[in-house]
Amino acid sequence: MTSIVSGLQGTPPEDHPAGYPFVAGRNSVIACAKHFVGDGGTDKGINEGDAICTFDELERIHISPYLNCLAQGVSTVMVSYSKWNGSPLHANRFLVNDILKGKLGFKGFVISDCQGIDRLSNPHGSNYRYCISASINAGIDIVMVPFRYGQFVEDLIFLVETGEIPMSRINDAVERILRVKFVAGLFEHPFSDRSLLHTVGCKEHRELAREAVRKSLVLLKNGKDSNRPFLPLDKKARKVLVVGTHANDIGYQCGGWTITWHGNRGKITTGTTILEAIKETVGENTEVIYEERPSAATFVDQDFTFAIVVVGEVAYAEFLGDRSNLDIPLNGASTISLVASRVPTLVILISGRPLVLEPYLLDEIDALVAAWLPGTEASGITDVLFGDHEFEGLLPVTWFRTVGQLPLNAGNNLYDPLFPLGFGLKMGLDLQTED
């Protein structure tokens, strides 16, 4: 599918009028860049927090990625719940109007986050006319109003009729909205093609997701002795122990924004769990023993070839994930230690971010893989663990030793990470591919 490209930003091509793209029609996609701007740099990393920095820093670090987004045709931009030096983005005319629409030349439309304007008064939405006036005059063109739309329309009309919101601002918003709809072909084809519904989640989609999983895995440790790698695992092992809260849980694999806002645990959607993928991968003579929460009794009169411990974070979204303690939840560290002190152990960590890995744990385990939130296609994990594919993933962030180090960024004078930005081991496989 093609995107609405480059004409909605900057200088238009010679054969197209200002603000119109190269591509339009039923196969176009209206993309959205969010959240403008600086929500990734808030103080202490707090969701909906405050990015405290100079404009030069904001432009160099946080605004610069939008240049590429707009050049590739992003036609809508969503404003952040967060603030910049105490100023809410939903009411920041300088950043939304002067910088995004003015300096960056954005010709698409700006949209609020869900109930984002309500946050401009305390309690939220208590002075609703002010919320509407401040946000619209700042340059927001479409307001996401899931509940109070009746009052919103009534108050907006009042604000326009009294001149608090100038008609020129309404005309600008309408022009931007219509421009995007016209170039996307929505007036010619206002409805989606329902005949394509059966392709959603088809075999090809799941194969692509599986590929994405195996390419995203990061190998952090492979053997207690660098000369004796622990991975790849033996598909013909006699007896394998699989444990952990995340070993057989699609919901935990997917994380937040899956089926529901904050996600959930359990079989919330169709897919393959890590346990199921292991069982599908090993030989028919391999015995796989599974216990979600093992105890000392698990190991009595057993002779496991190796163990796979799968632990990590519960599903969350946005502020529900905010916590100052980034230890592995659900007694994950205790589970790892219990197993690794008895059996050669691979740990798979399911998380949306680096978590605390105590030195004693790293000493006890034989191998460690950061699997992030792999989603529904866990066979992408076993593709790599058992040697059919090589590890390709590299850390996209620095992995800290303790939360006391945060924020910890590459290039800091006191940069002393557990694993540095860009770290990722290989197994050293000599993979043969067929022509």
C-alpha positions as CSV (number, residue, x, y, z in Angstrom):
1,M,0.0,0.0,0.0
2,T,1.2,3.5,-0.7
3,S,1.3,6.5,1.6
4,I,0.2,10.0,1.0
5,V,3.7,11.3,0.1
6,S,5.7,14.5,0.3
7,G,3.3,17.0,-1.2
8,L,1.7,17.5,2.3
9,Q,5.0,18.9,3.6
10,G,7.5,21.4,2.2
11,T,7.9,22.3,-1.4
12,P,5.5,20.5,-3.8
13,P,6.7,18.9,-7.0
14,E,6.5,21.0,-10.1
15,D,3.5,19.2,-11.6
16,H,1.4,19.2,-8.4
17,P,-0.2,22.2,-6.7
18,A,0.9,23.2,-3.2
19,G,-0.2,20.7,-0.5
20,Y,-1.1,17.8,-2.9
21,P,0.7,14.5,-2.9
22,F,2.2,12.3,-5.6
23,V,-0.2,9.4,-4.8
24,A,-3.9,9.4,-4.1
25,G,-6.8,7.0,-4.3
26,R,-8.2,3.9,-2.7
27,N,-4.8,2.3,-2.0
28,S,-3.5,5.3,-0.1
29,V,-2.9,5.3,3.6
30,I,-3.4,8.3,5.9
31,A,-0.5,8.0,8.4
32,C,-0.2,9.8,11.7
33,A,3.0,10.9,13.5
34,K,2.8,11.2,17.3
35,H,3.1,12.5,19.9
36,F,4.2,16.0,19.1
37,V,6.6,16.7,20.8
38,G,9.1,15.7,23.5
39,D,7.0,13.0,25.3
40,G,10.0,10.7,25.0
41,G,12.1,13.2,27.0
42,T,10.0,14.0,30.0
43,D,11.6,14.5,33.4
44,K,12.2,11.1,35.1
45,G,10.5,9.5,32.1
46,I,7.0,10.1,33.5
47,N,4.1,9.5,31.1
48,E,2.2,12.7,30.4
49,G,5.1,14.5,32.1
50,D,7.2,17.6,31.4
51,A,10.1,17.8,29.0
52,I,12.5,20.3,30.6
53,C,15.0,21.5,28.0
54,T,15.9,24.4,25.8
55,F,14.3,24.8,22.4
56,D,17.7,24.0,20.8
57,E,17.6,20.6,22.6
58,L,14.0,20.0,21.8
59,E,14.6,20.7,18.1
60,R,17.8,18.7,17.9
61,I,16.5,15.6,19.7
62,H,12.7,15.5,19.6
63,I,11.6,17.6,16.6
64,S,14.2,16.4,14.1
65,P,12.6,12.9,13.6
66,Y,9.5,14.7,12.3
67,L,11.4,16.1,9.4
68,N,11.7,12.6,7.9
69,C,8.1,11.7,8.8
70,L,6.7,14.7,7.0
71,A,9.0,14.3,4.0
72,Q,7.7,10.7,3.6
73,G,4.1,12.0,3.5
74,V,2.7,11.8,7.0
75,S,-0.5,13.8,6.7
76,T,-1.7,14.0,10.3
77,V,0.2,14.7,13.5
78,M,-1.2,14.0,17.0
79,V,-0.3,16.3,19.9
80,S,1.2,15.0,23.1
81,Y,-0.5,14.9,26.5
82,S,2.9,16.1,27.9
83,K,4.3,19.5,28.5
84,W,7.4,21.4,27.4
85,N,8.9,23.5,30.3
86,G,5.5,23.5,32.0
87,S,3.5,24.5,28.9
88,P,0.9,21.8,27.8
89,L,1.5,20.8,24.2
90,H,-2.3,20.9,23.5
91,A,-2.2,24.7,24.1
92,N,1.3,25.5,22.7
93,R,0.8,27.8,19.8
94,F,4.5,28.3,19.3
95,L,5.2,24.6,18.7
96,V,2.0,23.6,17.0
97,N,1.4,26.6,14.8
98,D,4.7,28.4,14.4
99,I,7.0,25.5,14.3
100,L,5.1,22.5,13.0
101,K,2.8,24.3,10.5
102,G,5.1,27.3,9.9
103,K,8.8,26.4,10.1
104,L,8.3,22.7,9.1
105,G,5.7,23.6,6.4
106,F,3.2,20.9,7.5
107,K,0.1,21.1,5.2
108,G,-1.8,18.2,6.8
109,F,-4.0,18.5,9.9
110,V,-3.2,18.4,13.6
111,I,-5.3,16.2,15.9
112,S,-5.6,16.2,19.7
113,D,-5.1,13.1,21.7
114,C,-8.1,11.4,23.3
115,Q,-9.7,13.9,25.7
116,G,-6.3,15.8,25.5
117,I,-7.9,19.2,25.6
118,D,-9.6,18.3,28.9
119,R,-6.2,18.3,30.6
120,L,-5.8,22.0,30.1
121,S,-7.9,22.7,33.2
122,N,-7.8,21.2,36.6
123,P,-9.9,19.2,37.4
124,H,-9.8,17.9,33.8
125,G,-12.4,19.5,31.6
126,S,-13.8,21.7,34.4
127,N,-13.3,24.9,32.3
128,Y,-14.3,23.4,29.0
129,R,-14.6,26.6,27.0
130,Y,-11.1,27.6,28.0
131,C,-9.9,24.1,27.0
132,I,-11.5,24.4,23.5
133,S,-10.3,28.0,23.0
134,A,-6.7,27.3,24.0
135,S,-6.3,24.2,21.9
136,I,-8.0,25.4,18.7
137,N,-6.2,28.7,18.8
138,A,-2.9,26.8,19.4
139,G,-3.4,25.2,16.0
140,I,-5.3,21.9,16.7
141,D,-7.6,21.1,13.7
142,I,-9.4,18.0,14.9
143,V,-10.3,17.4,18.5
144,M,-10.9,13.8,19.8
145,V,-14.0,14.1,21.9
146,P,-15.4,10.6,22.7
147,F,-18.1,11.7,25.2
148,R,-18.8,15.5,25.5
149,Y,-19.3,16.1,21.8
150,G,-22.6,17.9,22.3
151,Q,-21.1,20.4,24.7
152,F,-18.0,20.7,22.5
153,V,-20.1,21.7,19.5
154,E,-22.2,24.2,21.5
155,D,-19.2,25.8,23.2
156,L,-17.1,25.9,19.9
157,I,-19.9,27.8,18.1
158,F,-20.2,30.2,21.1
159,L,-16.5,30.9,21.0
160,V,-16.5,31.5,17.2
161,E,-19.6,33.8,17.4
162,T,-18.0,35.9,20.2
163,G,-14.7,36.1,18.3
164,E,-12.6,34.3,20.8
165,I,-11.8,31.8,18.1
166,P,-11.4,33.7,14.8
167,M,-13.1,32.4,11.7
168,S,-9.8,32.3,10.0
169,R,-8.7,29.6,12.4
170,I,-11.8,27.5,11.6
171,N,-11.2,28.0,7.8
172,D,-7.6,26.9,8.2
173,A,-8.6,23.7,10.0
174,V,-11.4,22.9,7.5
175,E,-9.0,23.5,4.6
176,R,-6.4,21.1,6.0
177,I,-9.0,18.4,6.8
178,L,-10.5,18.6,3.3
179,R,-7.1,18.6,1.7
180,V,-6.2,15.3,3.3
181,K,-9.5,13.7,2.5
182,F,-9.4,14.8,-1.1
183,V,-5.9,13.5,-1.8
184,A,-6.7,10.3,0.0
185,G,-9.7,9.7,-2.3
186,L,-12.2,9.6,0.5
187,F,-14.9,11.5,-1.4
188,E,-14.7,9.0,-4.2
189,H,-14.4,5.9,-2.0
190,P,-15.7,6.9,1.5
191,F,-15.8,3.3,2.8
192,S,-13.2,0.6,3.3
193,D,-13.1,-2.4,1.0
194,R,-14.8,-5.1,3.1
195,S,-13.8,-7.8,0.8
196,L,-10.3,-7.6,2.2
197,L,-11.3,-8.5,5.8
198,H,-10.5,-12.2,5.3
199,T,-6.9,-11.3,4.7
200,V,-6.4,-9.8,8.2
201,G,-4.4,-12.3,10.2
202,C,-3.8,-14.6,7.2
203,K,-0.9,-17.0,6.9
204,E,1.2,-14.4,5.1
205,H,0.6,-11.8,7.8
206,R,1.6,-14.3,10.5
207,E,4.7,-15.3,8.6
208,L,5.8,-11.7,8.4
209,A,5.1,-11.2,12.1
210,R,7.2,-14.4,12.8
211,E,10.1,-13.0,10.8
212,A,9.8,-9.7,12.7
213,V,10.0,-11.6,16.0
214,R,13.2,-13.5,15.2
215,K,14.9,-10.4,13.9
216,S,14.0,-8.4,17.0
217,L,15.5,-10.9,19.6
218,V,18.6,-9.7,21.3
219,L,21.1,-12.3,22.7
220,L,22.6,-10.8,25.9
221,K,24.5,-13.9,27.2
222,N,25.4,-17.2,25.6
223,G,27.3,-19.5,28.0
224,K,29.2,-19.1,31.3
225,D,32.3,-19.7,29.3
226,S,32.8,-17.7,26.1
227,N,34.4,-20.8,24.6
228,R,31.4,-23.0,25.3
229,P,28.2,-21.3,24.0
230,F,24.9,-22.5,25.4
231,L,22.9,-21.8,22.3
232,P,21.6,-23.1,20.0
233,L,19.5,-25.5,21.9
234,D,19.4,-29.2,21.0
235,K,16.1,-30.1,19.3
236,K,16.6,-33.8,20.3
237,A,17.2,-33.1,24.0
238,R,15.8,-35.9,26.2
239,K,13.9,-33.9,28.7
240,V,13.3,-30.1,28.8
241,L,11.8,-28.0,31.6
242,V,9.8,-24.9,30.7
243,V,8.7,-22.6,33.5
244,G,7.6,-19.1,34.2
245,T,4.5,-16.9,34.2
246,H,5.1,-15.9,30.6
247,A,5.9,-19.3,29.0
248,N,2.3,-20.0,28.0
249,D,0.5,-16.6,27.9
250,I,-0.4,-14.9,24.7
251,G,-1.6,-11.8,26.6
252,Y,1.7,-11.2,28.3
253,Q,3.6,-11.8,25.0
254,C,1.5,-9.1,23.4
255,G,1.4,-6.5,26.1
256,G,-0.8,-3.4,26.1
257,W,-2.9,-2.1,23.3
258,T,-4.0,-5.7,22.4
259,I,-7.7,-6.2,22.2
260,T,-8.1,-3.8,25.1
261,W,-6.4,-0.6,26.0
262,H,-4.0,-2.0,28.6
263,G,-4.0,-5.6,27.4
264,N,-4.5,-8.6,29.7
265,R,-3.1,-12.0,30.4
266,G,-4.2,-15.3,29.0
267,K,-5.5,-16.4,25.6
268,I,-6.9,-13.0,24.6
269,T,-6.3,-13.6,20.9
270,T,-5.3,-16.2,18.3
271,G,-1.6,-17.1,18.3
272,T,1.2,-19.3,19.5
273,T,2.7,-19.2,23.0
274,I,6.4,-19.8,23.7
275,L,5.6,-23.2,25.3
276,E,3.6,-24.2,22.2
277,A,6.4,-23.1,19.9
278,I,8.9,-25.2,21.9
279,K,6.7,-28.3,21.7
280,E,6.3,-27.8,17.9
281,T,10.1,-27.4,17.4
282,V,11.6,-30.2,19.5
283,G,11.9,-33.8,18.3
284,E,9.1,-36.3,18.9
285,N,11.2,-38.1,21.5
286,T,11.8,-35.0,23.6
287,E,9.8,-34.8,26.7
288,V,8.7,-31.2,27.6
289,I,7.7,-30.6,31.2
290,Y,5.9,-27.4,32.0
291,E,5.2,-25.7,35.3
292,E,4.2,-22.1,35.6
293,R,5.5,-21.7,39.1
294,P,8.0,-24.3,39.9
295,S,9.1,-25.4,43.4
296,A,11.9,-27.6,44.8
297,A,9.6,-30.6,44.3
298,T,9.8,-29.9,40.5
299,F,13.3,-31.2,40.4
300,V,12.9,-34.4,42.6
301,D,14.0,-37.5,40.7
302,Q,14.2,-35.5,37.5
303,D,17.1,-35.2,35.1
304,F,16.4,-32.2,32.9
305,T,18.8,-31.6,29.9
306,F,18.2,-27.9,30.2
307,A,15.5,-25.4,31.4
308,I,13.8,-22.5,29.7
309,V,12.6,-19.8,32.1
310,V,10.2,-17.2,30.6
311,V,9.4,-14.3,32.9
312,G,8.7,-10.6,32.5
313,E,6.3,-7.7,32.8
314,V,2.5,-7.8,33.0
315,A,0.6,-6.1,30.2
316,Y,0.3,-2.3,30.6
317,A,-0.2,0.8,28.6
318,E,0.8,4.4,29.2
319,F,0.8,5.5,32.9
320,L,-0.2,2.0,34.0
321,G,3.4,1.0,33.3
322,D,4.9,3.8,35.4
323,R,6.9,2.4,38.3
324,S,10.1,3.3,40.1
325,N,11.0,-0.3,40.8
326,L,12.0,-2.0,37.5
327,D,12.7,-5.4,39.0
328,I,11.2,-8.4,37.2
329,P,7.6,-8.7,38.4
330,L,5.7,-11.7,39.7
331,N,8.8,-13.0,41.6
332,G,10.6,-13.5,38.3
333,A,14.1,-13.3,39.8
334,S,13.3,-15.9,42.4
335,T,12.0,-18.2,39.7
336,I,15.2,-17.8,37.7
337,S,17.4,-18.4,40.7
338,L,15.4,-21.5,41.8
339,V,15.8,-23.1,38.4
340,A,19.3,-21.9,37.4
341,S,20.8,-23.2,40.6
342,R,19.7,-26.7,39.6
343,V,19.6,-27.0,35.8
344,P,21.5,-25.4,32.9
345,T,19.1,-22.5,32.1
346,L,18.1,-20.1,29.3
347,V,16.1,-17.1,30.4
348,I,13.8,-15.4,28.0
349,L,12.7,-11.9,29.3
350,I,9.4,-10.5,28.1
351,S,9.2,-6.8,28.6
352,G,8.6,-3.4,27.1
353,R,11.9,-2.0,28.4
354,P,15.1,-3.1,30.2
355,L,14.6,-4.5,33.6
356,V,17.0,-4.9,36.6
357,L,19.2,-8.0,36.3
358,E,21.1,-8.6,39.5
359,P,24.7,-9.7,39.1
360,Y,24.1,-13.0,40.9
361,L,21.3,-13.9,38.4
362,L,23.6,-13.2,35.5
363,D,26.2,-15.5,37.1
364,E,23.7,-18.3,37.6
365,I,22.1,-18.4,34.2
366,D,23.7,-19.9,31.1
367,A,22.0,-17.7,28.4
368,L,19.8,-14.7,28.3
369,V,17.5,-13.4,25.5
370,A,15.6,-10.1,25.5
371,A,12.4,-10.9,23.5
372,W,10.6,-7.6,24.3
373,L,6.9,-8.0,23.5
374,P,7.0,-10.6,20.6
375,G,3.2,-10.7,20.1
376,T,1.3,-13.7,18.8
377,E,4.0,-15.5,16.7
378,A,6.3,-17.1,19.3
379,S,7.6,-19.6,16.7
380,G,9.9,-16.7,15.7
381,I,11.6,-17.2,19.0
382,T,12.2,-20.9,18.6
383,D,13.4,-20.3,15.0
384,V,16.4,-18.7,16.6
385,L,16.8,-20.6,19.9
386,F,17.2,-23.9,18.2
387,G,19.5,-22.7,15.5
388,D,17.4,-22.4,12.3
389,H,18.2,-18.7,12.2
390,E,20.9,-16.5,13.7
391,F,20.3,-13.7,16.2
392,E,20.1,-10.3,14.4
393,G,18.8,-7.9,17.1
394,L,20.8,-5.2,18.7
395,L,19.8,-3.2,21.8
396,P,17.9,-0.1,20.7
397,V,18.4,1.4,24.2
398,T,21.0,1.2,26.9
399,W,20.5,-1.6,29.5
400,F,21.2,-0.1,32.9
401,R,22.6,-1.8,35.9
402,T,20.4,-0.1,38.5
403,V,17.5,2.3,38.3
404,G,19.7,4.8,40.2
405,Q,21.7,5.3,37.0
406,L,18.7,6.5,35.0
407,P,18.5,8.4,32.8
408,L,21.5,6.7,31.3
409,N,22.5,7.6,27.7
410,A,25.4,6.6,25.5
411,G,28.0,9.4,25.6
412,N,27.4,10.3,29.2
413,N,30.5,10.9,31.2
414,L,29.5,8.3,33.7
415,Y,28.3,5.8,31.1
416,D,28.6,2.4,32.8
417,P,25.8,0.2,31.4
418,L,25.1,-3.5,32.0
419,F,24.8,-3.8,28.2
420,P,25.6,-0.7,26.0
421,L,23.4,0.7,23.3
422,G,23.7,-1.4,20.1
423,F,24.9,-4.6,22.0
424,G,23.9,-8.0,20.7
425,L,25.6,-11.3,20.5
426,K,25.7,-13.9,17.7
427,M,25.7,-17.6,18.0
428,G,28.1,-17.9,15.2
429,L,26.0,-20.2,13.1
430,D,27.1,-21.2,9.6
431,L,23.6,-21.2,8.1
432,Q,23.2,-22.7,4.7
433,T,20.5,-21.3,2.4
434,E,19.0,-22.9,-0.6
435,D,19.2,-21.2,-4.0
